[in-house]
Amino acid sequence: MQLGSATVGRRARQGSPVTSAMRKEAGTMTAKKEMDRVCGMWVEILGAQLTSIYKGERYYFCSQGCKEQFDRDPERFQVRFEGRHP
């Protein structure tokens, strides 16, 4: 079951038990993410190791294969990704 931070806060106000696992899950749902331009998977920015810089902007990847595909032809992956959010 996924719990957003609002659910965790509401449970705490109502006196229901809020476990540390609930707090941790709610915190991870608000982590900053970027979309892997190759496969469309959301990648958490914090601690990301697979990145490339193209035209001064950093891009994040879920796997070495996605990064290599992007690096071969970054212009191909610049269209149709604007406005997407996790």
LUMNU-962546 format. One record per atom (N, C-alpha, C): residue in one letter; residue number from 1; x, y, z. Coordinates in steps of 0.001 Angstrom, whole numbers, plus 500000, padded with zeros to 6 digits. Each point is the difference from the previous one (the first is absolute). Example, Ala and Ser with C-alpha at 12.3 -4.5 7.8 and 13.67 -1.06 7.14 Angstrom:
<seses>
<code = a pos = 1 xx = 513190 yy = 494310 zz = 507800> $
<code = a pos = 1 xx = 499110 yy = 501190 zz = 500000> $
<code = a pos = 1 xx = 500900 yy = 501200 zz = 500000> $
<code = s pos = 2 xx = 499650 yy = 501050 zz = 499280> $
<code = s pos = 2 xx = 500820 yy = 501190 zz = 500060> $
<code = s pos = 2 xx = 499230 yy = 501090 zz = 500730> $
</seses>
This chain:
<seses>
<code = m pos = 1 xx = 500844 yy = 498821 zz = 500000> $
<code = m pos = 1 xx = 499156 yy = 501179 zz = 500000> $
<code = m pos = 1 xx = 500881 yy = 501231 zz = 500000> $
<code = q pos = 2 xx = 499736 yy = 500942 zz = 499123> $
<code = q pos = 2 xx = 500791 yy = 501215 zz = 499952> $
<code = q pos = 2 xx = 499311 yy = 501085 zz = 500810> $
<code = l pos = 3 xx = 500798 yy = 500695 zz = 500780> $
<code = l pos = 3 xx = 499475 yy = 501075 zz = 500821> $
<code = l pos = 3 xx = 500740 yy = 501276 zz = 499687> $
<code = g pos = 4 xx = 499300 yy = 501018 zz = 499623> $
<code = g pos = 4 xx = 500619 yy = 501295 zz = 499774> $
<code = g pos = 4 xx = 500239 yy = 500690 zz = 501318> $
<code = s pos = 5 xx = 500756 yy = 501079 zz = 499990> $
<code = s pos = 5 xx = 500297 yy = 500721 zz = 501232> $
<code = s pos = 5 xx = 498739 yy = 500546 zz = 500648> $
<code = a pos = 6 xx = 498969 yy = 500331 zz = 499215> $
<code = a pos = 6 xx = 498745 yy = 500488 zz = 500568> $
<code = a pos = 6 xx = 499324 yy = 498898 zz = 500801> $
<code = t pos = 7 xx = 500050 yy = 498761 zz = 499503> $
<code = t pos = 7 xx = 499404 yy = 498872 zz = 500714> $
<code = t pos = 7 xx = 500726 yy = 499749 zz = 501299> $
<code = v pos = 8 xx = 501319 yy = 500047 zz = 499976> $
<code = v pos = 8 xx = 500783 yy = 499799 zz = 501222> $
<code = v pos = 8 xx = 499654 yy = 501069 zz = 501020> $
<code = g pos = 9 xx = 499929 yy = 501253 zz = 499567> $
<code = g pos = 9 xx = 499655 yy = 501092 zz = 500917> $
<code = g pos = 9 xx = 498600 yy = 499850 zz = 500552> $
<code = r pos = 10 xx = 499040 yy = 499599 zz = 499188> $
<code = r pos = 10 xx = 498611 yy = 499824 zz = 500432> $
<code = r pos = 10 xx = 499918 yy = 498882 zz = 501035> $
<code = r pos = 11 xx = 500702 yy = 498899 zz = 499773> $
<code = r pos = 11 xx = 499983 yy = 498895 zz = 500966> $
<code = r pos = 11 xx = 500575 yy = 500449 zz = 501341> $
<code = a pos = 12 xx = 501049 yy = 500786 zz = 499956> $
<code = a pos = 12 xx = 500616 yy = 500465 zz = 501237> $
<code = a pos = 12 xx = 499034 yy = 500893 zz = 500775> $
<code = r pos = 13 xx = 499280 yy = 500871 zz = 499305> $
<code = r pos = 13 xx = 499043 yy = 500894 zz = 500675> $
<code = r pos = 13 xx = 498823 yy = 499230 zz = 500582> $
<code = q pos = 14 xx = 499612 yy = 498894 zz = 499360> $
<code = q pos = 14 xx = 498854 yy = 499219 zz = 500454> $
<code = q pos = 14 xx = 500384 yy = 499001 zz = 501090> $
<code = g pos = 15 xx = 501259 yy = 499931 zz = 500351> $
<code = g pos = 15 xx = 500435 yy = 499092 zz = 501045> $
<code = g pos = 15 xx = 500289 yy = 498590 zz = 499513> $
<code = s pos = 16 xx = 499905 yy = 499751 zz = 498699> $
<code = s pos = 16 xx = 500335 yy = 498681 zz = 499466> $
<code = s pos = 16 xx = 501518 yy = 499833 zz = 500023> $
<code = p pos = 17 xx = 500467 yy = 498777 zz = 500152> $
<code = p pos = 17 xx = 501452 yy = 499807 zz = 500017> $
<code = p pos = 17 xx = 500619 yy = 500305 zz = 498633> $
<code = v pos = 18 xx = 501073 yy = 500751 zz = 500025> $
<code = v pos = 18 xx = 500753 yy = 500306 zz = 498788> $
<code = v pos = 18 xx = 501360 yy = 499357 zz = 500176> $
<code = t pos = 19 xx = 500281 yy = 499018 zz = 499193> $
<code = t pos = 19 xx = 501262 yy = 499283 zz = 500138> $
<code = t pos = 19 xx = 501116 yy = 500731 zz = 499272> $
<code = s pos = 20 xx = 501235 yy = 499660 zz = 500349> $
<code = s pos = 20 xx = 501135 yy = 500612 zz = 499310> $
<code = s pos = 20 xx = 500004 yy = 499596 zz = 498533> $
<code = a pos = 21 xx = 499488 yy = 498806 zz = 499687> $
<code = a pos = 21 xx = 499922 yy = 499572 zz = 498602> $
<code = a pos = 21 xx = 499057 yy = 500903 zz = 499223> $
<code = m pos = 22 xx = 498887 yy = 500409 zz = 500615> $
<code = m pos = 22 xx = 499067 yy = 500916 zz = 499342> $
<code = m pos = 22 xx = 500667 yy = 501337 zz = 499730> $
<code = r pos = 23 xx = 500737 yy = 500499 zz = 500983> $
<code = r pos = 23 xx = 500689 yy = 501282 zz = 499825> $
<code = r pos = 23 xx = 501044 yy = 499904 zz = 498891> $
<code = k pos = 24 xx = 500751 yy = 498894 zz = 499990> $
<code = k pos = 24 xx = 501034 yy = 499812 zz = 498994> $
<code = k pos = 24 xx = 499383 yy = 499926 zz = 498606> $
<code = e pos = 25 xx = 498903 yy = 499247 zz = 499850> $
<code = e pos = 25 xx = 499351 yy = 499867 zz = 498699> $
<code = e pos = 25 xx = 499455 yy = 501343 zz = 499529> $
<code = a pos = 26 xx = 499404 yy = 500756 zz = 500893> $
<code = a pos = 26 xx = 499472 yy = 501311 zz = 499623> $
<code = a pos = 26 xx = 501133 yy = 500919 zz = 499577> $
<code = g pos = 27 xx = 501152 yy = 499914 zz = 500661> $
<code = g pos = 27 xx = 501141 yy = 500840 zz = 499650> $
<code = g pos = 27 xx = 500574 yy = 499660 zz = 498643> $
<code = t pos = 28 xx = 500016 yy = 498723 zz = 499650> $
<code = t pos = 28 xx = 500568 yy = 499619 zz = 498705> $
<code = t pos = 28 xx = 499086 yy = 500406 zz = 498860> $
<code = m pos = 29 xx = 498710 yy = 500135 zz = 500261> $
<code = m pos = 29 xx = 499078 yy = 500372 zz = 498934> $
<code = m pos = 29 xx = 500152 yy = 501466 zz = 499620> $
<code = t pos = 30 xx = 500628 yy = 500782 zz = 500874> $
<code = t pos = 30 xx = 500171 yy = 501413 zz = 499692> $
<code = t pos = 30 xx = 501418 yy = 500310 zz = 499526> $
<code = a pos = 31 xx = 500833 yy = 498959 zz = 499847> $
<code = a pos = 31 xx = 501369 yy = 500210 zz = 499548> $
<code = a pos = 31 xx = 500001 yy = 500541 zz = 498566> $
<code = k pos = 32 xx = 500990 yy = 500815 zz = 499690> $
<code = k pos = 32 xx = 500109 yy = 500581 zz = 498661> $
<code = k pos = 32 xx = 500411 yy = 498926 zz = 499008> $
<code = k pos = 33 xx = 499254 yy = 499935 zz = 498895> $
<code = k pos = 33 xx = 500276 yy = 498994 zz = 498981> $
<code = k pos = 33 xx = 500026 yy = 500659 zz = 498631> $
<code = e pos = 34 xx = 500727 yy = 499362 zz = 499105> $
<code = e pos = 34 xx = 500052 yy = 500412 zz = 498598> $
<code = e pos = 34 xx = 499721 yy = 498772 zz = 499149> $
<code = m pos = 35 xx = 499443 yy = 500231 zz = 498825> $
<code = m pos = 35 xx = 499683 yy = 498892 zz = 499121> $
<code = m pos = 35 xx = 501212 yy = 499590 zz = 499165> $
<code = d pos = 36 xx = 500243 yy = 498703 zz = 499959> $
<code = d pos = 36 xx = 501003 yy = 499446 zz = 499093> $
<code = d pos = 36 xx = 499444 yy = 500230 zz = 498595> $
<code = r pos = 37 xx = 500677 yy = 500803 zz = 499210> $
<code = r pos = 37 xx = 499504 yy = 500384 zz = 498677> $
<code = r pos = 37 xx = 499942 yy = 498839 zz = 499019> $
<code = v pos = 38 xx = 500703 yy = 498916 zz = 500286> $
<code = v pos = 38 xx = 500041 yy = 498880 zz = 499075> $
<code = v pos = 38 xx = 498804 yy = 499062 zz = 500224> $
<code = c pos = 39 xx = 499775 yy = 499581 zz = 501246> $
<code = c pos = 39 xx = 498960 yy = 498995 zz = 500258> $
<code = c pos = 39 xx = 498763 yy = 500559 zz = 500694> $
<code = g pos = 40 xx = 500099 yy = 501232 zz = 500537> $
<code = g pos = 40 xx = 498852 yy = 500612 zz = 500659> $
<code = g pos = 40 xx = 499885 yy = 499700 zz = 501486> $
<code = m pos = 41 xx = 500914 yy = 499246 zz = 500563> $
<code = m pos = 41 xx = 499968 yy = 499669 zz = 501421> $
<code = m pos = 41 xx = 500403 yy = 501224 zz = 500825> $
<code = w pos = 42 xx = 499378 yy = 500162 zz = 501189> $
<code = w pos = 42 xx = 500364 yy = 501111 zz = 500885> $
<code = w pos = 42 xx = 501210 yy = 499602 zz = 500827> $
<code = v pos = 43 xx = 500999 yy = 500873 zz = 500049> $
<code = v pos = 43 xx = 501262 yy = 499744 zz = 500690> $
<code = v pos = 43 xx = 500147 yy = 501018 zz = 501119> $
<code = e pos = 44 xx = 500275 yy = 499517 zz = 501202> $
<code = e pos = 44 xx = 500208 yy = 500892 zz = 501140> $
<code = e pos = 44 xx = 501352 yy = 500702 zz = 499841> $
<code = i pos = 45 xx = 499988 yy = 501307 zz = 500114> $
<code = i pos = 45 xx = 501201 yy = 500799 zz = 499779> $
<code = i pos = 45 xx = 501036 yy = 499788 zz = 501097> $
<code = l pos = 46 xx = 499552 yy = 499943 zz = 501231> $
<code = l pos = 46 xx = 500905 yy = 499855 zz = 501134> $
<code = l pos = 46 xx = 500793 yy = 498705 zz = 499878> $
<code = g pos = 47 xx = 501287 yy = 500105 zz = 499870> $
<code = g pos = 47 xx = 500874 yy = 498839 zz = 499899> $
<code = g pos = 47 xx = 500078 yy = 499367 zz = 498618> $
<code = a pos = 48 xx = 499402 yy = 500621 zz = 499008> $
<code = a pos = 48 xx = 500027 yy = 499442 zz = 498642> $
<code = a pos = 48 xx = 501436 yy = 499929 zz = 499493> $
<code = q pos = 49 xx = 500360 yy = 498873 zz = 499432> $
<code = q pos = 49 xx = 501362 yy = 499815 zz = 499501> $
<code = q pos = 49 xx = 500081 yy = 500026 zz = 498483> $
<code = l pos = 50 xx = 498900 yy = 499722 zz = 499333> $
<code = l pos = 50 xx = 500007 yy = 499940 zz = 498540> $
<code = l pos = 50 xx = 499414 yy = 501296 zz = 499448> $
<code = t pos = 51 xx = 500873 yy = 500926 zz = 499641> $
<code = t pos = 51 xx = 499566 yy = 501290 zz = 499480> $
<code = t pos = 51 xx = 500838 yy = 500383 zz = 498791> $
<code = s pos = 52 xx = 499448 yy = 500883 zz = 499200> $
<code = s pos = 52 xx = 500723 yy = 500598 zz = 498875> $
<code = s pos = 52 xx = 499638 yy = 501480 zz = 499962> $
<code = i pos = 53 xx = 500896 yy = 500797 zz = 499475> $
<code = i pos = 53 xx = 499723 yy = 501420 zz = 499819> $
<code = i pos = 53 xx = 499965 yy = 500278 zz = 498507> $
<code = y pos = 54 xx = 498918 yy = 500648 zz = 499571> $
<code = y pos = 54 xx = 499833 yy = 500348 zz = 498591> $
<code = y pos = 54 xx = 499475 yy = 501418 zz = 499924> $
<code = k pos = 55 xx = 500706 yy = 500849 zz = 499274> $
<code = k pos = 55 xx = 499650 yy = 501424 zz = 499862> $
<code = k pos = 55 xx = 499779 yy = 500657 zz = 501359> $
<code = g pos = 56 xx = 500862 yy = 499660 zz = 500960> $
<code = g pos = 56 xx = 499969 yy = 500619 zz = 501321> $
<code = g pos = 56 xx = 498941 yy = 499470 zz = 500948> $
<code = e pos = 57 xx = 499247 yy = 498997 zz = 499599> $
<code = e pos = 57 xx = 498958 yy = 499434 zz = 500858> $
<code = e pos = 57 xx = 500357 yy = 498554 zz = 500343> $
<code = r pos = 58 xx = 499759 yy = 499627 zz = 501265> $
<code = r pos = 58 xx = 500312 yy = 498654 zz = 500460> $
<code = r pos = 58 xx = 498791 yy = 499091 zz = 499772> $
<code = y pos = 59 xx = 500257 yy = 498789 zz = 499499> $
<code = y pos = 59 xx = 498978 yy = 498991 zz = 499768> $
<code = y pos = 59 xx = 500315 yy = 498769 zz = 500843> $
<code = y pos = 60 xx = 498958 yy = 499329 zz = 500490> $
<code = y pos = 60 xx = 500129 yy = 498880 zz = 500925> $
<code = y pos = 60 xx = 499487 yy = 498725 zz = 499342> $
<code = f pos = 61 xx = 500665 yy = 498862 zz = 500313> $
<code = f pos = 61 xx = 499657 yy = 498736 zz = 499355> $
<code = f pos = 61 xx = 499871 yy = 498881 zz = 501014> $
<code = c pos = 62 xx = 499114 yy = 499047 zz = 499658> $
<code = c pos = 62 xx = 499752 yy = 498859 zz = 500881> $
<code = c pos = 62 xx = 501026 yy = 498892 zz = 499805> $
<code = s pos = 63 xx = 500649 yy = 499966 zz = 498842> $
<code = s pos = 63 xx = 500948 yy = 498920 zz = 499715> $
<code = s pos = 63 xx = 501121 yy = 500507 zz = 499086> $
<code = q pos = 64 xx = 501071 yy = 499243 zz = 499971> $
<code = q pos = 64 xx = 501133 yy = 500338 zz = 499135> $
<code = q pos = 64 xx = 499576 yy = 499966 zz = 498532> $
<code = g pos = 65 xx = 499127 yy = 499056 zz = 499651> $
<code = g pos = 65 xx = 499534 yy = 499887 zz = 498625> $
<code = g pos = 65 xx = 499248 yy = 501246 zz = 499540> $
<code = c pos = 66 xx = 499129 yy = 500538 zz = 500878> $
<code = c pos = 66 xx = 499269 yy = 501226 zz = 499649> $
<code = c pos = 66 xx = 500967 yy = 501170 zz = 499846> $
<code = k pos = 67 xx = 500970 yy = 500095 zz = 500900> $
<code = k pos = 67 xx = 500983 yy = 501087 zz = 499922> $
<code = k pos = 67 xx = 500789 yy = 499922 zz = 498692> $
<code = e pos = 68 xx = 500451 yy = 498814 zz = 499632> $
<code = e pos = 68 xx = 500784 yy = 499839 zz = 498770> $
<code = e pos = 68 xx = 499170 yy = 500336 zz = 498760> $
<code = q pos = 69 xx = 498741 yy = 499604 zz = 500003> $
<code = q pos = 69 xx = 499132 yy = 500300 zz = 498866> $
<code = q pos = 69 xx = 499802 yy = 501511 zz = 499862> $
<code = f pos = 70 xx = 499801 yy = 500691 zz = 501123> $
<code = f pos = 70 xx = 499857 yy = 501454 zz = 499997> $
<code = f pos = 70 xx = 501281 yy = 500657 zz = 499508> $
<code = d pos = 71 xx = 501141 yy = 499552 zz = 500510> $
<code = d pos = 71 xx = 501287 yy = 500600 zz = 499644> $
<code = d pos = 71 xx = 500318 yy = 499870 zz = 498502> $
<code = r pos = 72 xx = 499522 yy = 498948 zz = 499358> $
<code = r pos = 72 xx = 500230 yy = 499821 zz = 498562> $
<code = r pos = 72 xx = 499229 yy = 501018 zz = 499159> $
<code = d pos = 73 xx = 498799 yy = 500393 zz = 500461> $
<code = d pos = 73 xx = 499166 yy = 500921 zz = 499217> $
<code = d pos = 73 xx = 499076 yy = 500803 zz = 500919> $
<code = p pos = 74 xx = 500552 yy = 500924 zz = 500805> $
<code = p pos = 74 xx = 499186 yy = 500724 zz = 500975> $
<code = p pos = 74 xx = 498880 yy = 500835 zz = 499378> $
<code = e pos = 75 xx = 500203 yy = 500495 zz = 498800> $
<code = e pos = 75 xx = 498973 yy = 500839 zz = 499368> $
<code = e pos = 75 xx = 498700 yy = 499211 zz = 499774> $
<code = r pos = 76 xx = 500129 yy = 498724 zz = 499743> $
<code = r pos = 76 xx = 498829 yy = 499135 zz = 499782> $
<code = r pos = 76 xx = 499057 yy = 499983 zz = 501209> $
<code = f pos = 77 xx = 500553 yy = 500181 zz = 501198> $
<code = f pos = 77 xx = 499215 yy = 499890 zz = 501235> $
<code = f pos = 77 xx = 499600 yy = 501359 zz = 500578> $
<code = q pos = 78 xx = 500026 yy = 501036 zz = 499185> $
<code = q pos = 78 xx = 499651 yy = 501339 zz = 500473> $
<code = q pos = 78 xx = 498539 yy = 500370 zz = 499740> $
<code = v pos = 79 xx = 499279 yy = 499190 zz = 499265> $
<code = v pos = 79 xx = 498627 yy = 500359 zz = 499646> $
<code = v pos = 79 xx = 498983 yy = 499188 zz = 500786> $
<code = r pos = 80 xx = 498848 yy = 500587 zz = 500229> $
<code = r pos = 80 xx = 498831 yy = 499384 zz = 500630> $
<code = r pos = 80 xx = 500187 yy = 499614 zz = 501458> $
<code = f pos = 81 xx = 500868 yy = 500671 zz = 500735> $
<code = f pos = 81 xx = 500139 yy = 499721 zz = 501422> $
<code = f pos = 81 xx = 499652 yy = 501203 zz = 500862> $
<code = e pos = 82 xx = 499705 yy = 501131 zz = 499408> $
<code = e pos = 82 xx = 499707 yy = 501204 zz = 500754> $
<code = e pos = 82 xx = 498708 yy = 499813 zz = 500790> $
<code = g pos = 83 xx = 500009 yy = 500496 zz = 501219> $
<code = g pos = 83 xx = 498792 yy = 500001 zz = 500822> $
<code = g pos = 83 xx = 499663 yy = 498696 zz = 500689> $
<code = r pos = 84 xx = 500845 yy = 499001 zz = 499937> $
<code = r pos = 84 xx = 499723 yy = 498734 zz = 500688> $
<code = r pos = 84 xx = 500514 yy = 500062 zz = 501414> $
<code = h pos = 85 xx = 499184 yy = 499541 zz = 500930> $
<code = h pos = 85 xx = 500352 yy = 500041 zz = 501410> $
<code = h pos = 85 xx = 499699 yy = 498650 zz = 500643> $
<code = p pos = 86 xx = 500818 yy = 499608 zz = 501002> $
<code = p pos = 86 xx = 499743 yy = 498706 zz = 500687> $
<code = p pos = 86 xx = 498703 yy = 500019 zz = 500767> $
</seses>
